[in-house]
């Protein structure tokens, strides 16, 4: 019986501690996915023009994060980058932006902004609160209608000014697109460095724009498939610590970690339940691999599947009632859905090739997956298997992870040869694709929920 993609790669990593990929010729490009300039390689046809001038300050005061005037410039730049990267907005060039005074923050010069072609305007201010915190105001205006659309204020620690910028961008994005917020969130992934036959892999975490990057593990053992808890407080991942492949639980606040299941058998492919109380994972016992569930606190695992072959990659629906997983029980690697207790297992993928690494959208309306056949590509389908379509068309794309708003997907892309993988994102239309900045190679991404 042929192993699934996930377990096949896992076993090869266990044997030789490296990644080996197989892929074939590329499939045809997605319809209506024309390229545009810059790091973004696909976008919507008519993004909205938006002006985001530097945020002024009532008094330029020094803080541990820099002077408030400089922070105001950087806040505007972070908002600009977030909105541009969403694909919905075309920020006005910075050399065309006017200096904004404090009175103008709440009383915009609409004719001046109309002259530079802005349809919308984001203004704000940065003020030292005198209590070890910053106050950052954010205002959204419709230039054509000369009216206020929304406003918000954020009080943050000095070190968290970027979070206020992301939250301002989220407010603008949500108000103008009708989509949910996602900029103020984080990504955990496997950081890869070194040659392919001797690669170091560490768990790393960063903001969605690549800032505030830090490593969580030291690289002394190979790590795989980190997954954020829906409550944002912890992650689970698989590690080869002491040459024993096991699932580990990592508390983000304390940095403490422990094995999730005390077992002599190989455990891998962990994912949380929506309430963060349980983890589903795979365990290989006497040549058969099934999906199990265990409380995050530990205890005796509950077996959910019991068929010959390899069942792995479980992902809960947002309401916790169902689980999508991959299995080769039919002779090829396909996607199945079952009730959360393991009952009513049924196949949902029937297209060409094989299917792997499914993840249920936070909206509940789609399941993202990796399709293998003439290459590795990211696709989505409805939970009943209908409406299957590919979003990417590259040499090797895999391991999708949904943004909190259920519109954008992270995945990793591996180039031909011995190159390091990189993180990418694509929206559900397949028209908006971009590379995410990381200091080293990157694989196995998992998106966090929105920050509290």
Protein Blocks (a to p, Z undefined) as FASTA:
>chain_A
ZZdfklmmmmmmmmnopacddddddddddehiaccehjblbdcfbdcdddddddddfbdc
ddfkbpfklmmmmmmmmmmmmmmmnopaccddfklpccddfklmmmccfklmmmnopabd
cddddddehnopacdddddddfklopafbdcdddddfklmmmmmmmmmmmmmmmmnopac
fklccddddddedjfklcccddddddfkopaiacfbeolaccehiacdfklpaccdddfe
hhiacdddddfklopacdfbdcfbdcehiaddfklpaccddddeehiacdddddfkbpcd
ddfbdcehjdehiacdfklpaccdddfknopacdddddfkopaiacfbfcehjdehiacd
fklpaccdddeehiacdddddfkopaiacfbdcfbdghiaddfkopaccdddddehjbdc
ddddddfkopaccddddfbdcehiacddddZZ
